[in-house]
């Protein structure tokens, strides 16, 4: 295929596992070749607002709404793909924290020597949660925030953190070298919706819309669930 047959996608890493399984099916149908770049949620927003153009943008729903408000994505063009909760992981074979209650999770955090969370939506939520739970000061320097676009599970697998938090799909995408303990307790869980929108100046708006609808179609639900998320 020529460059004219390409769809350029700028996407948040949170949906990487889902996308990498579904995207080849779209390409194999002979529709278009996908050229995809991955970034953290905040850099995706910053780059598009600064004038970068992609045919399709995939990011947390709130960021897509910002891009719609700014005119970068056509109004009414948002389609939700998946919903993800925050998960907890530890190094492979390490003792697993008890997630059966908020108090037991707090104790595990206070006992841990090092804690990591992302700079994406889950990390923003965790920073506020630690404040609300009254343990932010006690955790102090034990907490590290990863750079944008980084999988927390990779730090855990290298032994750089005893316990880590990120979207369930991102933790499961790393897989090797970590044990995903499970989601946060329901009473403190936070759900992020990941969505897509076609750029207002897309070179291939029709095919980009087809790809977005393909990722959000009922046929994609089983893949989305296999990656620790729920269809949007």
N, C-alpha and C positions, 0 to 999 in steps of 0.2 A: 504493500500500500504506500502511496505517496503521502507527503505532509498534508496534502489537502484532505486526506481521509483520517486524520488524527483528531482525537478529542483530548484537549489538555485539561487535566484535573489537578486542582490544589486541594489537599485533604488533610484533615486532622488525623493524627496517628491512632486515635481511639477506635476508628473503624477499620484499621489496617487488616486485621485478621479476617473480618467479613469480606472486605473488598477484594483481598487477594484470592479468595476462593471463588467469588462470584464474577469478578471482572473477566477472567479467561473465557467463561461461558458466553459472555456478551461478545467478546472478540471472535470466538469460534463461530458465532452465528454470522460472521462476515459483515458486521455492521460498521465498525470503525476500529482502528488501532488506538489504544489508550496510552497516553503519555502522562504519568502520574507523579506528582511530587508531594512528599509528606512533610508536615510541619506541626508544631504545637498550635493550639487553638488561637492564642493571642497573636503569634506571628502571622497566621493566616489572615486574621482581621487586619493587622497593620499593613501587610503587603497589598491587600486588595484596596484598602482605603488610600494607600499611597499611589495607586494607579496601575498596579500590576493587573494583567488580564489573564483569566483562565476561562475555559468554556463552562466548566462546572466547579463549584466551590462546595466542599463538604466540611461542616464544622458544627459546634453546638448550636442549637436552635436560636439562642439569644444573640449569637454573633451573626447568624444569617439574617435575623430580624434587623440588626444594626445596619447590615449591608443593604437591605431592602430600603430602610429609611434614608440611607445616604444616596440611593439611586444606583448603586453598583449592581444590584440584583433586581430584576423586574418585580414590581409589586404583585403579590399573590403567587409568586413563583416558588415559595418554600414547600418542599415535600419532606416529611419526617421519615427517617429510615429505621432508627433503632433507639431504644431506651436502655440506659445502663446505670446500674448502681455501683457504689464504691466497694471494692473488695480489699481483702487483707491477705498478705502472703509473707512467708518466711523462707529462709534457705532450705533446700532439700534435706529432709531428715531431721531438721531442728525441732525442738518442742513447739507445739502449736498453741497459740493463745486461745483461751476460752472466750468464744463470742456469744455465749448464751445470754449475757446481760451486759448492760452498759458498765456496771460497777466492775465486773470481771475484766472487761476490756481496759478500763482505766487502770486497774492494777497491773495488767500486762504491760501497758505503756510506761507506767512509772518504774517498773522493774527492768525494762529493756535498756540496753546500753546505747543503742542507735536506732533511729526511726527515719524513714524516708517517705516523702510524698511528692506528687508531681507539681508542676507550676500551672497545670491546666485547671479546669473547673473543679475536679476532685480535690486538688491541693488547696485551692481557695476555700472550699467548703471545710476541709480538715483544719485549716488554720483557725477559722471561726469556731469550729466545733471544740477544739482544744480550749479556746477561751471560755466558751459557754460551760464546759465541763469543769472549769476551774483548775486545769492542770498545765496550762501553757507555760507559766513561769517555772514550774517544777521540771518540765521537760527541757526547757531552755536549749542549751547547745547540743543536746542529743538529737535534735530534729534537723534534718537536711532537706532542702527543696531542690529537686532535680532541675536542670536547664530545660527550656521549652523543647518539645519534640523528643524527649528521652523516656525510655521505658523504665519505670521504677524497678521492675523485675530483674533487669540487667544488673543493677546495683546489688540487689539481694543475692543474685546468683554468684556475684564476685565476692560476697562476704562483707560488703561495705555497709550493710544495714541489717539489723536483727529482725526488723519488722517493717513492712512497707504497705502503702496504700495507693491505689490507683483505680481507674475504671476496671471492672471485672474483665472486660474484653481485652484490655491492654495487658493485664497480668496473665491471662490465659494464652495470649499471643506469644509471650516469652516462653512459658512452659518449662523448658529444660533448666534444671538447676534451682528451681523453686517449688514450694508447695503452696498452692492457693488454698488458704484455710476456709474461706467463704466470704459472704457479704457482711457488711456491718449489721449490727442488731437492728431490727426493723424500726425501732423508735428513734434511731438517729441516722437512718439511711437517707441518702440523697440521690435522687434520680435525675440524670441529665439526658435530654433528648438530643440526638444527633440528626442533623437535617442536611439537605442540599438545596442549592439554588443555581439556576443558570445565569451566568454573568450577563448584564445588560448589553455588553459589547462583545458577546461571544462570537467567534468565527463560525462555530458549528452549533448554533442554538438548538436545532431540531434533534440531531443525534445526541447532544448533551442531555436534552430532556428525556430522550428514550433511555439513556443510561441511568439517569436518576430514577425513572419509573421502574426500570428493571431491578435496581437495588432495593426498592421499596415494595416490590410486588409480593403477593402472597406466596409465590413459589420460592422466595428468598427466606421465608420465615424460619425454616428448619436450620439453615446455615446460621442465621442470626442467633438463634437460641443455642446452637452448638458452641458459640463463642461467648456464652455467658450473658447475653443480652436478650431483650424482648423486642419484637417488631414494633416500629414506631407508631 
